[in-house]
Each structure stands twice: as structure tokens, then as C-alpha cells.
Amino acid sequence: MALILVTGASSGLGRGTANALADDGHEVVVHVRNPARLADAGGTTRWKGVVTGDLADTDEITGVARQAGTYGRFDAVVHNAGVMNQPQQATVNVVAPYLLTGLMDKPGRLIYLSSSMHRTGSTDLRRLAIGDASYDDTKLWVTALALALAFRWRGTSSQAVDPGWVPTRMGGPGAPDDLAAGWRTQTWLATAPEVTPATGGYWYHRQTQSSAPAAQDQDFQACLISALEARTGTRLD
């Protein structure tokens, strides 16, 4: 049995991930912005716990980290939360997973939600500072973050997941990919006894793919982490 945090778990991929993990007997702590969304979906009794906060607000991100810390060290953290609207997307999609990673005890496994759209993202990190990032930019940056962390801490693996274009509120009802296949990769990476590669993979439907060259570029990764440190005032160990 593993202790796992899933962010953005009120619906869609996050809810599917949390449900599957709970069904498999794991202790799941879910993050939601609005706890009423959980009540609408059948209550909170199946969860180990619920943490709340708006990941578009830096102070509330810190609060989410503080709440999560009361459960101890997680075996896995699935950074699933994401948005596709300006000007929140840089904060929710990149700053929040970075800040939660920096403020929480290091888990056994880190899983960050990416997208195939990261391949057309920009490496211009001035967009992070001025809040002018596109969705594609944010997914390139969070993918680079995941790969940068892959070998940073002993005992912690880091993976990036492309769930596909799936029919969620963000993806829309006409999205062609399989929603269940989207969340199954996250649950598998969070709990499988062995995964190859054990860290630093970019995954789509439980198969590795090559990420954009920029995401793998160590110089860009270092610049990104420096920019996030400057943006948040939080340094990674």
C-alpha cells in the first residue's frame, strides 16, 4: 500500500487517477481547489485526506504544501493539475508543481503531467517572468523540470507523462484519445514495482517517447530552475 498525493483531482484525469489508486487499495490524498466538487462527486470517505487550495495563487500553493506535509512523506506525488487559460497557466502548470516539489518532503516518485504540445513550446523564459506564457510553453517547461529532477535526489525518481488529447473539461468532448489510457499511465508509474527507465522517462500510454530536445537540454533545465527559484523565492535542495 502506497501513500500518494494527486493534484487537480476533482474531475477528469486527476479524478480517474485517484479513483484507480484508491480502488487498488492505496492511501490517496487528493488536492482540489473547491471541496464542493468532491461532495458533488460522492463525498470524501474513500480518501486518506483532502487538501485544498487555488494553484493559481502562490500563497495558496504554499498552503497546499503545508496541508500535504501533515500526512508525512509520500511514496508518490502526481502533479496532475493543469489549466489552459491565460494568465493562470504558467502558475498552475509550472510554478505550482515546482513550488510543491521544493516545499514538500521528497517522495519516492514524482510524476508530472506533460502534453504533446510541449514540442512547440518556447524556451524564452522571459515569458515566465511577465506571465505571457502559452500553454505549449508551460508544458515544455514542466517537462524540462521533470527531466531535470530525474537524477537530482537519491531515492526519488521523476517522470513526465503525456496523457494524450482526452475528453476532459479542458480537452473537450470531441477529444479523440482514451481518457482511461491517459490516467492509467500515471497510476502505473506511481505504483509499479519496476519501471524502465526507472527515472527520466517521457511516457505516452505506458510507452516511452522522445521528448522535445529543449526539454532534455541541461543548460535550459538549469536556466528554468534558476528562473523558478527567482519567481518563487524557493530553492531546490
ABEGO torsion letter per residue (X at the ends): XBBBBBBGAABEAAAAAAAAAAAAGBBBBBBBABAAAAAAAGEAAABABBBBEBAABAAAAAAAAAAAAAAEBBABBBBABBBABOAAAAAAAAAAAAAAAAABBBBABBBBBBBAAAAABBABAAAAAAGABBAAAAAAAAAAAAAAAAAABBGBBBBBBBAEBBBBAAAEAABABBAAAAAAAAAAAAABABBOBABGBBBBGGBBBBBBAAAABAAAAAAAAAAAAAAAGBBBX
